[in-house]
Amino acid sequence: MGVYSSITFSRRSVYTSSSVARFSAESSRVVPTGSLEEAHLLFPITITCLDTWYTFYVATKETQMTTSPEANMADVVVRGGQPMTSGELPGHLALALRLENVGTLLGAGASVSAGGKTMKGLWDDFGTAKPASVEWLSNEGFLGDLEEGEIPNIEAVLGAIDIAAFDAERRKDKEHLKQLKEHGNALRAAVVAAAKLDSALWELRDSDDARKILEPYHRLLARLQGSRQPGQSAPWVFTTNYDLSIEWAAEALGIHIVNGFSGLHDRRFQPNAFDLSLQNSQATGEARFGSYNLNLVKLHGSLSWMTDGEDSRVVERPCESIREDIDSFISKPTSSSFAPLLIQPTAAKYVDTVGFVYGEMIRRLTEFLSRPNTTLIVCGYGFADNHINRLIASGLLNPTLQLIIYFPEWKDVGSEIPNEFLQGLRLLGSPRIIIRGGGEFAYLDHMSSDLPDPAMVDELSADAKRMLSNLAKSLSKPGGSEEEKS
């Protein structure tokens, strides 16, 4: 076989190159292919042998190319600022999920399939149900100068109302404080109603309807968990959502959630809980250090979080114990005492308890993004939170961070992304950034389906190991046979 100086492969030449070789899992030598037009998905492996780097791309049969009209929308994908096909995406995802640290960031759009609402849908419904509140908030300057069709940052509005309420209370302006609470609670009730999701999830979570609603979440968590190898860290889910979809999906799958709370009947916020993990004491060898839990970081709070006691400690309550309170708050927000911990970042620094929880959650995201060999998959997030955007931008200073973003509002690969922050990321031209648009092809259902099934990845890994073993044997032969020389 001889010693190759290098074996390289360009994504751009995948359908035309005749100089690339493909390994056969049953053969101990390189098999020239002549043309790789049939190779739609490639699995790269890099090894060092005889002081030389070798990078091989193994063709798989999982993805087929298509030129149907639907493919145009499916192929709204760029990597390094350059277009790529949707057929290439699963290969990159399979590799990305093999990194040491894997996580996902979910926003409001990820909950729509479970009965949630996007920020636009929430605001439109609020405007229809509470036009007087919208008018009052606008007259008081809480909405800013909105252009036609533009919606305000709802969390920023709630944060500004909270700050104004602190000031009105300090000035003992009871009338203004009453108005702030009335209209602020009306908007907060709309947020809670959206976060409640489909009623079937509260009534019969074991029913077929509930399982179908949570199917994308089941698939997402199962594949994130299945991607972990012994010794690798547990997967992370970061979310700006208040709903309980991740908790319910994890419970259905039997995955232990670590969310910063500890205790059985009295669950209090103890941030050091994130530093602990489960271990199988019955397992032996590497399996003993497998991943048995999922880290959940709810950046903006949760429906099930409350402040309790004179010391305003933060506790987590079971969903069944808050259901009636939620319904009461939605129907009569001004008279209900229900007060879930919905963190508004702009107001968090003014409240010691809220600021502590928010700061700890943000710290966990910051630490995650700075770890070596990390993948973050973003879905349903509209990039309206400047603080999180800055953390993502800073995280890209980590040279081993892989960022994969699903953004359905972008529907034409030839046009600019309709988001200033995302368009800026695209213009960076970094091959570590993949952005997928295409409407429904960027929804949670498609994103979770794009993630490789653990069985498929394991099969690829097994084939790759056999190929590398055969290659090593061939390279170890002095000079190799004439047939193997290139």
N, C-alpha and C positions, 0 to 999 in steps of 0.2 A: 504493500500500500504506500510505503514511503511516508515522509513527514510533510504535511501541508504547512505552508507558512501561515495560512488563515483560510477559513471558510466563512464567507460573509453573505448576507442576504439583505436586499433592500425591499421594503414594502412596496415601493413603486414598481419593482420589476417582477412582482409575484406572478403575473399572468403572462409574462413574455420571456423571462430568463431561461436560457438553455444551459447555463453554466452551473446551476445549483444542483446539488445531489440530495437525494432523499434516502433515508435509512430504511431498511426493511427489518422489522422486528425478528424475522426468522433467519436473517442472513448475518454473517459476520463481516460483511464488507459493504462498502458504499455502492448503492445502485443508482447509476445515472438515470435521470428521468427524461432527458431530452426537452421536455416542456412541462411546466407545472400549471397549465391552464386549468386543470381540474382541481387544484389545491385552493380551497376557499378560506380555510382557517388554518393558521399555523401556530404551532406550539414551540417556542424557542427554548433551547437549553444551551447553557454556556458552561464549559469545563476548561480546566488547564491540564495539559498533558505535554510532557517533555518541554516545559517552559514556554509553551505556546497556547494562546487562547483559541478555543474552538467554539463557534456558535452555530448550532444546527436548528433548523426549523422543520418540525415534524408535521406533515399534512394530516389533518383529520377529516372525517366525513360527516361531521355534525351539521354543517351549514351549507346550503346550496345558494348559488348566485341566482338572481332573478332580475328581470328587466320589466316587470309588470308596473302599471301606474302606481300601485301602492308602494313599490320599492323606492320611488322618488321621495316620498315622505319618510320612509324608513331609513333612508340613507342621509338624513340631515345630521351628519356626524363629522366632527373635525378632531384631529389630533395634531398638536403642535401648530394649530392654526390652519392646517391643510385638510381638505376633505378626505374621508376614508369611507369605506362601505360598512353597512351594518353587519355584513358577514364577517368582517375582521374584528368587530367589537367583542364577541364572546371569548376570543383568544386572549385579548388584552385583559379582560375581566378575570379569566382563569388564572393568569399570571399574577394579577394584582391581589387576588384573594389568597395567594400563597405567601404574601409578605408577612413579616412578624406581627404587625399591628394592623387590624382591619376594623373599619367603622363606617357608619352611615349617618348622614345628617338629614333629618326629615322636617319638612315644613307643612304649612296648612294644606297645600295641594295634595299631600300624600294621604290625607284622611277623607278626601272627597268620596272615594269608592265605598267608604264605611258610613256615609251619611253626614260627613263634615262639610265644611264650606271653605272655598277660597276666601281671601280677604275681600275681594271684589264682590263675591256673592253675599258675604256677610253684611257688607256695607249697603248693598242694594236692598237687601231684605230689611235692614234696620231703617233705611230711609223711607221704605214703604209703610212699615209698621209704626214708626215714631217720627213723623215729619216735624213735629213741634220741637223735639229734642235736637234734630239736625239743624233746624233754624236757630235755636238758642246757642248751640255750640259754635255755629258759624258767626253769629253776631258777637259772641264773646271772644272771638279770635282763636279758638282752639283748632280750627280746621285749616288755618292759613289761607293762602291764595291758591285755590285749586283751579286748574284749567278744566275745560269741558271734558267730561268723561274720566277725569282723574279722581282717584280715591285717596283719602288721607291715610297716613300710617296709624292704624287703629290703636296699636299698643302705645305709640307716642302720644296720641290724644288722651288715652286713659292715664298715662303717666303725668301729662300736663295738668289734668283735672285733679289728680292726687296732690300734686305740688300746690296747686291753687287752694285746695281744701285745707292743707296745712297752714297756709298763709291766712285764710279766712278765719280759721280757728284761733290762730294767734291774735288776730285783730278783733276777735269776738264779733265778727260780722255774721250773725246767725242767719239772716235772710239769704245772703250770698252762699253761705255754707249749705243751706237747705237746697238751693237750686243746683249747686254743684253735685250734691249727693243724689238728687233726683235724676238728673240727666246722665250723670256718670254711671249710676247703677243701671239705668235703662240700657246704656251701651254695653255695660259689663254683662247684663243678663242676656243680651244678644250673643255675646262671645261664649257664655256658658251654654246656651242653647245649641250653638254650633258644635261645641266640644262634647256635648252629650252623645252625639252620633246617633245611629239607628236604634230605635227603642228595643228591637229584637235582641240587641247585645246586653240589655239590662234584664230582660225577662227570661229568655231561655238560651243561654250561651252554648248549650250542648245541642241545640236544634240544628237541622240542616241549613236553615236560613242564616243563622248566626255563623256557622262554619263557612258558608259560601261568602258572606260579607268579609270575614277575616282571612280568606284564602290567600290574598297577596301578602299579608303579614306573616302567615304561617310559612309561606314559601321563602320569604325574605329571611326570617330568623333561622329556619332550618338550614338554609344554604350558607348563611354566615357562620353558624355554629359548625356545620359540616366541613367548612374550609379549614378549620383549626387542626393543627397537628400537635402531637405530644410536645410539651415544652413551650408552645406558642401561647401568647396572651389571649384571654377571652375577647370576643368581639364587643364592640362598643356601638350603642345607638344613642345619638344625640338628637334631640328634637325640641323645637320651639312650641310644639303643640301641648295643649292642656289635657287632651283626651286620654282614655285608658286603653287604647287599641293594642299597644305594644305589650302592656301587662297581661291583657286577656289572651293574646296570641301566645305569649310565652307560657302561661299557665296551661293552655290547651296542649302544648307540646311537651310539657314537663320540664321546661328550662327554668333554672333558678335565676331570678332577677336580683341583681345588686344595684340599688338605686340611691344609696346614701343613707338609708334608714335601717335601723336595727331594733330588735325586740320582737316579741310575739304578739301580746295583747296591747302593749303600749309601745308603738313604733315611733321612735324619735329620730330626728335627723342627726346622724353621726357620720361626718364626712370620711372618717377613717375606714368606713365600711367598704369604700371603693378600693382600698388597698388589700382587701382580703379576698380569697377565692376558695372554691371547694376542691377537695382532693378525694379520689377514690381510694380508701384505705385497703380495699380488698384486691385492687389491681396490682400487678407486678410489672416491673420494667418501666418502659416509657409510658405505658398506658396510665400509670399512676399519676402522671403529670399532665394528663389531658385537660381539655377545656370543658368544664361542667357548669359554667354560668355565663350570664350575659350582663354586661354593664349598661345600665340605662341612665342617661343624664338628661333631665328635663330642664332645659335652660331657662324657661320662663315660668316654671311652676307647674302645678297640676290641680285638677278638680278635687283630688283626694287629699291634698295637703291643706292643713289648717294651722293657725297659731293658737296655742292653748296655754292656760295658766297665767299667773302673774308675771312670770319671767318670759312670756311670749315665746315659749319653745315651739318648734315646728314639729308637727306630728302628721302621720299618715293614717287615714281612716279607711276601713273596708268600703268597697263601692256600695254594698247593700245598705250600709248605715247612712249614706248621704243621698240616696236616690230621692227620698221625699223632700229633703232640703233643697235639692237641685230643682225639682219641679216647682216648689213653692217660690224659690228665688226667680225663676223664669217668669212665672205668672204675676208675682207681686214683689218686684225687686226693692221697692222702697220700704216695705214692712217686714221683709224677711231678715233674719239674723244670720243667714248662711253667708260665710265669707271665705271662699276658697283662696288659697295663696296663688294668685295670678300675678306674677312678677312683671312690672313695667320697668324696663331697664333705666329709663330717664329718671324715675322716681326712687329706684332702689337705694341709691346712695343716701337718701334722706331718712331711711328707716333702718335702724340697726339690724333687726331680725331679718328683714327681707334682703338687705344688703349683704349680710353674711352668707345666706343661702345662694343668692345670685352670684356673688363673688366666687364661692366654692365651685359652683357648676361651670362657670366660665374658665376657672383655673384648670379644671379637668379637660376641657376642650383644648386649651392652650398647650397643656402638657402632651396631649395625644398628638397634636399636629407637629410637635417638635421631636417626636421619637424617630429613631432611624427605621427605615424600611416600613413605611406607613401608607396605607391606602384609605382615602375618604371618598365615599360615594354619596353624592348629594341628590335628593329628589324631593320635589314638592316645595322647595324653599324659593321664595321670590326675590331674595337678596335685597330686602328692604331694611334689614337691621345692620346699620353701619358698623356697630361694634363687632358683630360676627364677621362681616365682610373684611374688616381690618385684620381679624385673627386669621382668616383664610389667606389673605394676601401675605401676612407675615409668615404663615406656615410654609409658603412656597420658598422661603429662604432655606428650608430644610431640603437639601439636594436629593433626598431619597423619598420625598412625599409624592405620591401619585394621587391626582385629583380627577375624579370622574363625575361629571355634572349632567343631570337630566333636567332639561328646561323646555317644556312643551310649547311655550309661547313663540319659540323660534321655529319657523316652518319652511324656510328656504335657505339652503346651504350657501346660495350665492348672495344673500343679503346680510346686512349687519344684524347682530343679535339685539333684539329690542330691550336691552338692559345695559346701561353704561358700564357697570362693573364687569359683567360677563364679556362684553365686547373688548374691554381692556385686557381681560385674561386671554382672550383669543389672539389679540394682537401681540401678546408676549411671544407667541410662536414656540412655547415650550412643549416638547414631546411628552412631558409628564402630565399634561392637561388634556383631557378628553371632554368634549361637550357634545351632548346629544340632544337634538330637538325633535321636531316632527309631530307635534300634537300628541295624539294618544300613544305614540311610540315612546314618549318620555314620561308616561304616567307610571305610578307605582307598580301596577300590574305587569307592565312590560319590563320595567326595571328588574323586578324580582325574578321574572322569567329569563332575563338576559344572564343572570348570575348562573354560573355553571353548577350543575347537579354534582354533589360530591362523588358519586359513582363514576361520572364521566371523567372528572379530573383525576381520580385515582387510577382509572384505566390508562389515561394518557401518561401518568407518572410511571406506571408499571412498564409500559412500552418504552418510555424514555430511558428507564434504568437498564432494560435489556439492551437497548441500542448502544448506550454508553459503555456497558460492560463489553459488548462485542467490539466496539471501537478501541477500547483500551487494550484488548487482547491483540488486535491487529497492529496497533502502534508499537506494542512491545516486541513484535517480531523484527529482527534486524533487517531492514530494507523491505520486508514484506515480499509477497509474490509479484511476478510480473503483471498478473491480472489486476492486482490491487494498486499498483503504482499509477500515479496520475501524471 
